[in-house]
């Protein structure tokens, strides 16, 4: 049987060969079709019993044969597994045992791995296992019984490269997600936890150093082919490398989460203080918005006693959670839930209150979580108000809780007893103060304007949410001009909560408040939060245009496009890796220059010394 391949002109089969063999669509040219042992001929067999027998025999023989047609068969099996992951036919015929043996052979025999196109085999084999183990528990159980875990761990700990690590992590994550197969993965618990933490912390640097930062001619050909499916192109390769690096990090965090939510290895994870500090920054990126990423693991840890105590001691983590809770990030609710768990625990509540209370108080108007936030913040406020038995370290925290009590308890009672006439009078007074604030703003008296808006908010009835949105947003603008970014974020967040009673629908949000909060986050140096607000602002504007002016072509304002471009560059997945590389190169260049200078001075000193000796001899 002959197969058609796409071979480069300079392809050779020596050990130094760069693996750039791209399999084309196979075509069997054997005239004796019925006796052909080609995999594609076997699966085309029309007699079911004969077909199953041939496929089973093929899977048994495949790991023991050194046939270059294997990569074509694996490519075909990979496509079938991806498109039909719940089909039990191939798993019942021994595909898992076959793939496990191929992976083990790849790890154990380096010479065989580097021969011809064998470099593709471990990637496809691990991917096939992961696809079939993804959904069906029965298939995952069959994979475990076929001894796939140990070979996958060999790839997972980096025996070949980051490309194989990615698919091994994916497969192990799917196996660990099922109750029936978790224990088989947990047998290697300590090794897996250590490796997963290391991968999550270093994978971006690894992918940048070993692929993205390299010149096109220095990159491994087989990795380029797997990334782009043979299409090539530097831009496409870099984009896919970024996507895969992101998945590598997210899947390692998902694997850790599978242990943590079963309360396994929580202590081992929490010992890594630096890892915990970096967790909130592992956010999945724009390419992977549905992944809980680092925040998912933080939320899981906050549901355990050891996890809460460890996170409560790390101020950096608490601050990051607070920033995300007041952003347009899809993971906002995960951050809020984590903070609430810390506040509900009496052992961690007073460790985090001074940081958390001023932030969560801005979110009490959220429709989905506002009532829960209010109850959690005020759960022991009666001890302060009536008994004075609770001593808070921060006066700001105490004052914030007093304001919240007045807003949600005392003021609600007072307004419920007012007549409609009294409410209209208070509303009229608030509008007058708002106009005075506007006048002060245009005169440049920002502090006075903010004071007028504050008085208007004190008078404006709670039911008049639209007016309160404008007052909070205007006060946020005053804080922006003054340079008080934190207060601007606070007021803008309150306006956004009131405008939509939750962040579920972008088209209902107050656009000006979104833009003002994006600017405030930019002032604070929080690029990710600023970017998410910018994107939500664009989505909001697009929705308004679509509703109000059908047929009108939407255009992104230039000032927003400029901000998005700035924050996209700042939040690029490899931004920190690139900065570290440049810093290291600069340091190396400086050291080289110092070494050359020292050598020159030494030579010059020896020369002058010899001239002095000559002079003395004369």
C-alpha positions in Angstrom: 0.0 0.0 0.0 1.3 3.5 -0.9 0.4 6.7 1.0 0.7 10.3 -0.2 2.7 12.8 2.0 3.5 16.4 1.8 7.3 16.4 2.1 9.5 19.5 2.2 12.3 19.4 -0.4 15.1 19.3 2.2 13.6 16.6 4.4 15.9 14.0 5.7 15.5 11.1 8.3 18.6 11.7 10.4 18.4 12.3 14.1 19.0 16.0 13.6 16.0 16.3 11.3 13.5 19.0 12.2 10.2 17.2 12.2 8.2 19.1 9.6 6.4 16.2 8.0 2.7 17.1 7.4 0.5 14.1 6.6 -1.8 14.7 3.7 -5.2 13.0 3.3 -4.4 9.3 2.9 -5.4 7.5 -0.2 -5.0 3.7 -0.4 -3.7 2.5 -3.8 -3.7 -1.3 -2.9 -5.7 -3.2 -5.6 -6.3 -6.0 -3.2 -8.6 -3.9 -1.0 -10.0 -6.7 1.1 -6.6 -8.0 2.3 -5.1 -4.5 3.0 -3.9 -3.9 6.6 -4.2 -0.1 6.2 -6.2 1.4 9.1 -8.4 3.4 6.7 -9.2 0.3 4.8 -10.0 -1.5 8.0 -12.5 1.1 9.3 -14.1 1.0 5.8 -14.9 -2.7 6.2 -18.6 -3.3 5.7 -18.9 -6.5 7.7 -19.3 -5.4 11.4 -17.8 -8.4 13.1 -14.9 -8.5 10.7 -14.3 -4.8 11.1 -14.2 -5.0 14.9 -11.8 -7.9 14.8 -9.5 -6.1 12.4 -9.5 -2.9 14.4 -8.8 -4.7 17.7 -5.9 -6.6 16.1 -4.6 -3.3 14.6 -4.6 -1.6 18.1 -2.7 -4.6 19.6 -0.1 -4.6 16.9 0.4 -0.8 16.5 2.7 -0.2 19.4 5.0 -3.0 18.4 5.4 -2.0 14.7 7.7 0.7 13.4 5.5 1.8 10.6 5.5 5.4 9.3 1.8 5.0 8.4 1.0 5.2 12.1 0.9 9.0 12.2 -1.8 9.0 9.5 -3.8 6.5 11.5 -3.4 8.5 14.7 -4.4 11.7 12.8 -7.6 10.0 11.7 -8.3 8.6 15.2 -7.7 12.0 16.6 -10.3 13.5 14.3 -12.8 10.8 15.2 -12.2 11.2 19.0 -12.6 15.0 18.8 -15.9 14.8 16.7 -17.4 11.8 18.5 -16.0 11.7 22.1 -18.9 9.7 23.4 -18.7 6.9 20.8 -17.7 3.7 22.8 -16.6 1.7 19.7 -12.8 2.3 19.7 -12.5 2.4 23.5 -14.1 -1.1 23.6 -11.6 -2.4 21.1 -8.5 -1.4 23.0 -7.6 2.1 21.9 -6.7 3.2 25.4 -4.1 0.5 26.0 -2.7 1.1 22.5 -2.3 4.9 23.2 -0.7 4.2 26.6 1.9 1.9 25.1 2.7 4.4 22.4 3.2 7.2 25.0 5.4 4.9 27.1 7.5 4.0 24.1 7.9 7.6 23.1 9.2 8.5 26.6 11.4 5.4 27.0 13.1 5.3 23.6 14.4 8.7 22.6 16.1 7.5 19.4 12.8 6.0 18.2 10.9 9.2 19.1 13.3 11.4 17.1 13.1 9.1 14.0 11.1 10.4 11.1 7.6 11.6 12.1 7.4 9.7 15.4 7.6 13.0 17.3 3.8 13.5 16.6 2.8 10.3 18.2 2.7 11.2 21.9 0.7 14.4 21.2 -2.0 12.6 19.3 -2.1 9.6 21.7 -2.6 11.8 24.8 -5.2 14.0 22.9 -7.2 10.9 21.9 -7.2 9.6 25.6 -8.4 13.0 26.8 -11.2 13.3 24.2 -12.7 10.0 25.0 -12.4 10.5 28.8 -14.0 13.9 28.7 -17.7 13.2 29.1 -18.5 9.6 29.6 -17.6 8.1 33.0 -17.6 4.6 31.6 -15.1 5.5 29.0 -12.9 7.3 31.6 -13.1 4.2 33.8 -12.0 2.0 30.9 -9.1 4.3 30.2 -7.9 4.0 33.9 -8.2 0.2 33.7 -6.1 0.3 30.6 -3.2 1.9 32.6 -3.2 5.3 30.9 -2.4 7.4 34.1 1.3 6.6 34.5 2.2 7.3 30.8 0.2 10.6 30.9 2.1 11.6 34.1 5.3 11.0 32.2 4.3 13.6 29.7 2.8 15.8 32.3 6.0 16.2 34.3 7.8 17.4 31.1 9.5 14.4 29.7 9.2 15.7 26.2 8.0 19.3 25.8 5.3 21.8 26.8 3.2 20.8 23.8 2.8 17.3 25.1 2.3 18.6 28.6 -0.8 20.5 27.5 -2.6 17.4 26.2 -1.5 15.3 29.1 -2.9 17.9 31.5 -6.1 17.9 29.6 -6.5 14.2 29.8 -5.6 14.0 33.5 -8.0 16.8 34.3 -10.9 14.9 32.7 -10.0 11.7 34.5 -9.7 13.6 37.9 -13.1 15.3 37.3 -15.0 12.0 37.5 -15.6 10.5 40.9 -15.1 7.0 39.6 -11.6 7.7 38.2 -10.3 10.4 40.6 -8.6 7.9 43.0 -6.6 6.5 40.2 -5.1 9.9 39.5 -4.9 10.7 43.3 -2.5 7.7 43.7 0.2 10.1 42.4 -1.2 13.0 44.4 2.0 14.7 45.7 3.8 14.5 42.4 0.8 15.9 40.5 0.2 18.8 42.9 3.8 19.8 42.8 4.1 19.6 39.1 0.7 21.4 38.5 1.7 24.3 40.7 5.0 24.6 38.9 3.4 24.5 35.5 0.8 27.1 36.4 3.5 29.4 37.7 6.1 29.0 34.9 4.3 27.8 31.8 4.0 31.3 30.3 7.7 31.9 30.7 8.4 28.4 29.3 6.3 28.9 26.1 7.7 32.3 25.6 11.4 31.2 26.0 11.1 27.9 24.0 8.8 29.1 21.2 7.5 32.7 21.0 10.8 34.5 21.5 12.6 32.3 19.0 13.2 33.2 15.4 11.1 31.4 12.9 14.1 29.3 11.8 14.8 28.3 15.4 11.4 26.9 16.2 10.8 23.1 16.2 9.0 22.2 13.0 6.7 19.6 14.6 5.5 22.1 17.1 4.8 24.7 14.4 2.9 22.0 12.4 0.8 21.0 15.4 0.0 24.6 16.3 -1.2 25.6 12.8 -2.1 22.3 11.3 0.5 22.9 8.6 -0.8 26.3 7.5 2.2 28.2 8.9 2.6 31.9 9.2 4.4 33.7 12.1 1.3 35.6 13.3 -0.8 32.5 13.3 1.9 30.5 15.2 2.2 33.2 17.8 -1.5 33.5 18.3 -2.0 29.7 18.7 1.1 29.5 21.0 -0.6 32.2 23.2 -3.9 30.2 23.2 -2.1 27.0 24.1 -0.1 28.6 26.8 -3.3 29.9 28.3 -4.9 26.5 28.1 -1.8 24.9 29.7 -2.1 27.3 32.7 -5.9 27.0 33.0 -5.9 23.1 32.8 -3.2 22.9 35.5 -5.3 25.1 37.7 -8.4 23.0 36.9 -6.5 19.8 37.9 -5.5 21.5 41.2 -9.2 22.5 41.7 -10.3 18.8 41.2 -8.2 18.0 44.3 -9.1 21.1 46.3 -12.9 20.9 46.1 -12.6 17.3 47.5 -10.4 18.9 50.3 -7.4 16.9 49.1 -3.9 18.5 49.2 -5.3 21.8 50.4 -2.5 22.2 52.9 0.1 21.4 50.2 -1.3 24.0 47.9 -1.6 26.6 50.7 2.1 26.2 51.6 3.0 27.8 48.3 2.5 31.4 49.4 4.0 32.9 46.3 1.7 30.8 44.2 -1.4 31.9 46.1 -0.3 35.6 45.6 -0.1 35.0 41.8 -3.4 33.1 41.5 -5.7 36.1 40.9 -3.4 37.2 38.0 -4.0 33.8 36.3 -7.2 34.9 34.6 -7.5 33.0 31.4 -7.3 36.0 29.1 -9.8 37.2 26.6 -9.4 34.0 24.5 -10.7 31.8 27.4 -13.4 33.9 29.2 -15.4 30.9 30.5 -12.5 29.4 32.4 -12.6 30.1 36.2 -8.8 30.0 36.1 -7.0 31.2 39.2 -10.1 32.7 40.8 -11.9 29.3 40.6 -9.1 27.8 42.7 -9.2 30.7 45.2 -13.0 30.3 45.5 -12.6 26.6 46.2 -9.9 27.2 48.8 -12.1 29.8 50.5 -14.6 27.0 51.1 -12.1 25.2 53.2 -10.9 26.2 56.7 -7.2 25.8 55.9 -7.6 27.7 52.6 -9.5 30.6 54.3 -6.8 31.0 56.9 -4.0 31.0 54.4 -5.7 33.5 52.0 -6.7 35.8 54.8 -3.1 36.3 55.8 -2.1 37.4 52.3 -3.1 41.1 51.8 -2.1 41.0 48.2 -4.7 38.3 47.4 -7.4 40.2 49.3 -6.7 43.4 47.4 -6.8 41.5 44.0 -10.1 39.9 44.9 -11.5 43.4 45.8 -10.4 44.8 42.5 -12.0 42.0 40.5 -15.2 42.2 42.5 -15.7 45.8 41.2 -14.9 45.1 37.6 -16.7 43.9 34.4 -14.7 40.6 34.5 -16.8 37.5 33.9 -15.3 36.1 37.1 -16.6 39.0 39.3 -19.0 36.7 41.1 -16.2 34.2 42.0 -14.3 37.1 43.7 -17.4 38.3 45.6 -18.2 34.7 46.7 -14.6 34.3 48.0 -14.7 37.5 50.0 -18.1 36.6 51.5 -16.7 33.2 52.6 -13.8 35.0 54.4 -16.3 37.4 56.1 -18.6 34.6 57.2 -15.8 32.8 59.0 -15.3 34.3 62.5 -11.6 33.4 62.5 -10.9 35.3 59.3 -13.6 38.0 59.3 -11.7 40.6 61.3 -8.4 39.9 59.5 -9.9 41.1 56.2 -12.7 43.6 57.2 -10.6 46.7 56.9 -9.8 45.9 53.3 -13.0 44.2 52.2 -15.8 46.3 53.8 -15.1 49.6 51.9 -15.2 47.6 48.7 -18.2 45.4 49.1 -20.3 48.3 50.4 -20.2 49.6 46.8 -21.9 46.4 45.6 -24.9 46.3 48.0 -27.3 47.3 45.1 -26.4 44.2 43.0 -29.6 42.4 42.2 -28.2 38.8 42.5 -25.8 39.3 45.5 -26.6 42.7 47.0 -28.8 41.4 49.8 -26.3 38.7 50.7 -23.5 41.2 50.8 -25.5 43.5 53.1 -26.4 40.8 55.5 -22.8 39.5 55.7 -21.4 43.0 56.3 -24.0 43.8 59.0 -24.2 40.4 60.6 -22.6 41.7 63.9 -23.1 45.4 63.5 -25.6 45.4 66.4 -22.6 44.8 68.7 -21.1 48.1 67.6 -24.4 50.1 67.4 -26.1 49.0 70.6 -23.5 47.3 72.9 -20.2 48.9 71.8 -18.6 45.5 72.4 -16.9 45.2 69.1 -13.7 47.2 68.7 -12.7 47.7 65.0 -9.1 48.8 64.2 -10.1 51.1 61.4 -12.3 54.2 61.9 -13.0 54.1 58.2 -14.5 50.6 58.5 -16.6 51.6 61.4 -17.9 54.7 59.5 -18.6 52.7 56.4 -20.7 50.2 58.4 -22.6 53.0 60.0 -23.4 54.5 56.6 -24.5 51.1 55.3 -26.8 50.7 58.3 -28.3 54.1 57.7 -28.7 53.4 54.0 -30.2 50.0 54.2 -32.1 50.1 57.6 -32.8 53.5 59.1 -33.3 55.4 55.8 -35.6 52.7 54.4 -37.7 53.0 57.5 -37.8 56.8 57.3 -38.8 56.9 53.7 -41.5 54.3 54.1 -43.2 56.6 56.6 -43.0 59.6 54.2 -45.9 60.8 52.1 -45.7 61.2 48.4 -45.6 64.9 48.7 -42.6 64.8 51.1 -40.7 62.5 48.8 -41.3 64.8 45.8 -40.0 67.8 47.9 -36.8 65.9 48.8 -36.4 65.0 45.1 -36.8 68.6 44.1 -34.2 69.7 46.7 -31.8 67.0 45.5 -32.2 68.2 41.8 -31.4 71.8 42.9 -28.3 70.6 44.7 -27.3 68.6 41.6 -27.6 71.7 39.4 -25.4 73.6 41.9 -22.9 70.8 41.7 -22.9 71.0 37.9 -22.3 74.7 38.0 -19.4 74.3 40.4 -18.0 71.5 38.2 -17.9 73.8 35.1 -16.3 76.5 37.1 -13.5 74.1 38.0 -14.4 73.8 41.7 -14.2 70.0 41.9 -14.2 69.6 45.7 -17.2 71.9 46.0 -19.0 70.1 43.2 -18.4 66.7 44.9 -19.7 68.1 48.2 -22.9 69.3 46.4 -23.4 65.9 44.8 -22.9 64.2 48.2 -25.6 66.4 49.8 -27.9 65.6 46.9 -27.4 61.9 47.4 -28.3 62.2 51.1 -31.6 63.8 50.0 -32.5 61.9 46.9 -35.1 59.2 47.6 -33.8 55.6 47.4 -36.6 54.8 44.9 -35.2 57.4 42.4 -32.5 55.1 41.1 -31.9 56.9 37.8 -31.2 60.2 39.6 -28.9 58.4 42.0 -27.0 56.8 39.1 -26.3 60.3 37.7 -25.2 61.7 41.0 -22.8 58.9 41.7 -21.4 59.1 38.2 -20.9 62.9 38.4 -19.2 62.6 41.7 -16.9 59.9 40.2 -15.9 62.4 37.5 -15.0 65.0 40.1 -12.8 62.4 41.9 -11.2 61.6 38.5 -10.3 65.2 37.9 -8.9 65.6 41.4 -6.9 62.5 41.0 -8.6 60.3 43.6 -8.8 57.1 41.6 -10.1 54.9 44.5 -13.1 57.2 45.2 -13.8 57.3 41.5 -13.9 53.5 41.3 -16.2 53.5 44.3 -18.8 55.9 42.9 -18.6 54.5 39.4 -19.3 51.0 40.8 -22.3 52.2 42.8 -23.7 53.9 39.7 -23.3 50.7 37.7 -25.0 48.6 40.3 -27.9 51.0 40.4 -28.1 51.3 36.6 -28.6 47.6 36.0 -29.0 45.9 39.4 -26.3 43.5 38.3 -23.8 43.1 35.5 -25.8 40.6 33.5 -26.8 42.8 30.5 -24.3 45.2 29.0 -26.9 47.3 27.2 -28.5 48.4 30.5 -25.3 49.7 32.1 -24.5 53.4 32.5 -21.9 54.1 29.8 -20.3 57.1 31.3 -19.7 55.3 34.6 -18.1 52.4 32.8 -15.7 54.8 31.0 -15.0 56.7 34.2 -14.2 53.5 36.1 -11.9 52.4 33.2 -10.0 55.6 33.5 -9.8 55.3 37.3 -8.4 51.8 37.0 -5.9 53.0 34.4 -4.8 55.7 37.0 -4.3 52.9 39.5 -2.2 50.8 37.1 -4.8 48.0 36.9 -4.7 47.3 33.2 -6.9 44.2 33.2 -9.7 45.8 35.1 -9.5 48.9 32.9 -9.5 46.8 29.7 -12.6 44.8 30.8 -14.5 48.0 31.5 -13.5 49.4 28.1 -14.8 46.4 26.3 -18.0 46.5 28.3 -18.3 50.2 27.4 -17.9 49.3 23.7 -20.5 46.5 24.0 -22.8 48.9 25.8 -22.5 51.6 23.2 -23.0 49.1 20.4 -26.2 47.9 22.1 -27.6 51.4 22.5 -26.9 52.1 18.8 -28.6 48.9 17.8 -31.7 49.7 19.8 -32.0 53.4 19.1 -30.7 53.8 15.5 -31.3 50.9 13.3 -29.1 50.9 10.3 -26.6 53.4 11.9 -23.0 52.2 11.6 -21.4 51.9 15.0 -18.0 53.4 15.5 -15.7 53.0 18.5 -14.7 56.4 19.9 -11.0 57.2 19.3 -10.3 57.8 22.9 -11.7 54.3 23.8 -9.8 52.6 21.0 -6.6 54.2 22.2 -7.2 53.0 25.8 -8.0 49.5 24.6 -4.8 49.3 22.6 -2.8 50.5 25.6 -4.4 47.9 28.0 -4.2 45.1 25.4 -0.5 45.6 25.2 -0.2 45.8 29.0 -2.2 42.6 29.6 -0.6 40.6 26.8 -0.1 37.0 28.1 3.6 37.2 27.6 4.1 40.8 28.6 5.8 39.9 31.9 7.9 37.2 30.2 9.1 39.6 27.6 9.9 42.3 30.2 11.9 39.7 32.2 13.8 38.6 29.1 14.7 42.2 28.2 15.8 42.9 31.7 18.0 39.7 31.8 19.5 40.5 28.4 20.3 44.1 29.6 21.9 42.7 32.8 24.0 40.2 30.7 25.1 43.0 28.4 26.1 45.1 31.4 28.0 42.2 33.0 29.8 41.6 29.7 30.8 45.2 29.5 32.1 45.2 33.0 34.1 42.0 32.3 35.6 43.6 29.2 36.4 46.8 31.2 38.0 44.8 34.0 40.1 42.8 31.5 41.2 45.9 29.7 42.2 47.5 33.0 44.1 44.4 34.0 46.0 44.4 30.7 46.7 48.1 30.9 47.9 47.7 34.5 50.3 44.8 33.5 51.6 46.9 30.6 52.3 49.9 32.8 53.9 47.7 35.5 56.3 46.2 32.9 57.2 49.6 31.6 58.0 50.8 35.2 60.2 47.7 35.8 62.1 48.5 32.6 62.6 52.0 33.7 63.9 50.9 37.1 66.3 48.5 35.5 67.6 51.3 33.3 
